[in-house]
Amino acid sequence: MTMTATLLFLGNLGGSELILIFLVVLLLFGGKKIPELMRGLGRGIREFNSAKNSVEDEIRQGMREAEKKNID
């Protein structure tokens, strides 16, 4: 239920709201910290995707091994 509320909240953001959020972030962190924050966010997303791909590969490998056992 909270996930739906969060998604609905994000879906209602317009251009002016995004600009206001950007200005608040700029005021809070300053121009020099924002690139560092974005780099950290990018690293986090890459690590998440890497872990997700690793889990998917392990699942696929397990499925292949199970199919081989069923065939034998």
C-alpha positions in Angstrom: 0.0 0.0 0.0 2.8 2.4 0.8 4.5 1.5 -2.5 1.4 2.5 -4.4 1.1 5.8 -2.5 4.8 6.5 -3.2 4.4 5.8 -6.9 1.2 7.9 -7.1 3.1 10.7 -5.4 5.9 10.5 -7.9 3.5 10.3 -10.8 2.0 13.7 -9.9 5.2 15.7 -10.1 5.2 18.4 -12.8 8.0 20.5 -14.2 7.6 23.3 -11.6 7.8 20.8 -8.7 10.9 19.2 -10.1 12.6 22.6 -10.4 11.6 23.5 -6.8 13.1 20.2 -5.6 16.3 20.8 -7.6 16.6 24.2 -6.1 16.1 22.9 -2.5 18.7 20.2 -3.1 21.1 22.9 -4.5 20.6 25.1 -1.5 21.1 22.2 1.0 24.1 20.6 -0.6 25.7 23.3 -2.6 27.0 23.1 -6.2 30.2 21.3 -5.3 28.5 18.4 -3.4 25.9 17.6 -6.0 28.3 15.9 -8.5 29.6 13.8 -5.6 26.1 12.8 -4.7 25.2 11.8 -8.3 28.4 9.8 -8.6 27.6 7.9 -5.4 24.0 7.4 -6.7 25.4 6.1 -10.0 27.8 3.7 -8.2 24.9 2.4 -6.1 22.7 1.8 -9.1 25.6 0.0 -10.9 26.3 -2.2 -7.9 22.6 -3.0 -7.6 22.3 -4.0 -11.3 25.5 -6.1 -11.0 24.1 -7.9 -8.0 20.8 -8.4 -9.7 22.5 -9.9 -12.8 24.6 -12.1 -10.6 21.5 -13.5 -8.9 19.8 -14.0 -12.3 22.8 -15.9 -13.6 22.9 -18.2 -10.6 19.2 -18.9 -11.0 19.7 -19.7 -14.7 22.6 -22.0 -13.9 20.6 -23.8 -11.2 17.7 -24.3 -13.7 20.2 -25.7 -16.3 21.7 -28.1 -13.7 18.2 -29.2 -12.7 17.2 -29.9 -16.3 20.4 -31.9 -16.8 19.5 -34.0 -13.8 16.0 -34.6 -15.1 17.3 -35.6 -18.5 19.8 -38.1 -17.0 
